[in-house]
Amino acid sequence: MAAMEDPVQEAVASSASPGTGKSKLETLPKEDLIKFAKKQMMLIQKAKSRCTELEKDIEELKSNPVAGETNDMIKVMKQL
């Protein structure tokens, strides 16, 4: 993704300002906070989906080992 001037991105990247006690994220307008929360939920859903795909791949490899795999690889997969 190209680097954009996004107030939400800046808020997340920055830490609390010295002396104010509040981060930029805490001072964002409601619309930007909603946008940020929706973006975070989308990223979480993508990560969960990818984890589910990988878990299915692992189970498939455990139950149907590919010919030529070494015993070490099978042992590692079964430990997961």
C-alpha positions as a printed Julia matrix, in Angstrom:
80×3 Matrix{Float64}:
   0.0     0.0    0.0
   1.34    3.45  -0.83
   2.3     5.74   2.0
  -0.62    8.12   2.45
  -1.16   11.04   4.74
  -3.75    9.32   6.91
  -4.51   10.82  10.34
  -5.35    7.35  11.67
  -2.02    5.94  10.48
  -0.19    8.85  12.08
  -2.12    8.37  15.33
  -1.22    4.71  15.55
   2.42    5.3   14.68
   2.89    8.04  17.27
   3.11    7.65  20.98
   1.63    9.96  23.57
   2.82   13.52  23.2
   4.99   14.71  26.06
   3.04   16.91  28.43
  -0.43   16.27  27.02
  -0.96   12.75  28.33
  -3.06   11.8   25.31
  -2.07   10.09  22.08
  -3.17   11.38  18.71
  -5.52    8.41  18.48
  -7.39    9.64  21.55
  -7.88   13.08  20.04
  -9.12   11.99  16.59
 -12.62   12.92  15.46
 -15.32   10.27  15.82
 -15.41    9.59  12.05
 -11.68    8.82  11.96
 -11.96    6.54  15.0
 -14.78    4.61  13.32
 -12.71    4.34  10.14
  -9.74    3.08  12.16
 -11.85    0.52  14.06
 -13.39   -0.81  10.84
  -9.95   -1.13   9.26
  -8.63   -3.01  12.3
 -11.62   -5.39  12.23
 -11.01   -6.07   8.54
  -7.35   -6.86   9.23
  -8.32   -9.19  12.1
 -10.82  -10.99   9.86
  -8.17  -11.42   7.15
  -5.7   -12.8    9.69
  -8.28  -15.24  11.12
  -9.18  -16.38   7.61
  -5.53  -16.98   6.77
  -5.03  -18.92  10.02
  -8.02  -21.11   9.17
  -6.57  -21.81   5.71
  -3.2   -22.71   7.19
  -4.79  -24.98   9.8
  -6.65  -26.81   7.03
  -3.39  -27.19   5.08
  -1.67  -28.58   8.18
  -4.45  -31.09   8.8
  -4.36  -32.16   5.17
  -0.61  -32.67   5.3
  -0.9   -34.63   8.53
  -3.5   -36.99   7.07
  -2.11  -37.27   3.52
   1.68  -37.0    3.54
   3.19  -36.32   0.14
   5.41  -39.05  -1.25
   9.07  -38.24  -0.77
   8.64  -36.19   2.41
  11.12  -36.93   5.12
  10.03  -38.37   8.44
  11.35  -35.25  10.17
   8.92  -33.02   8.27
   6.0   -35.29   9.15
   7.02  -35.26  12.82
   7.16  -31.45  12.85
   3.74  -31.14  11.22
   2.17  -33.59  13.7
   3.51  -31.53  16.6
   1.61  -28.44  15.42
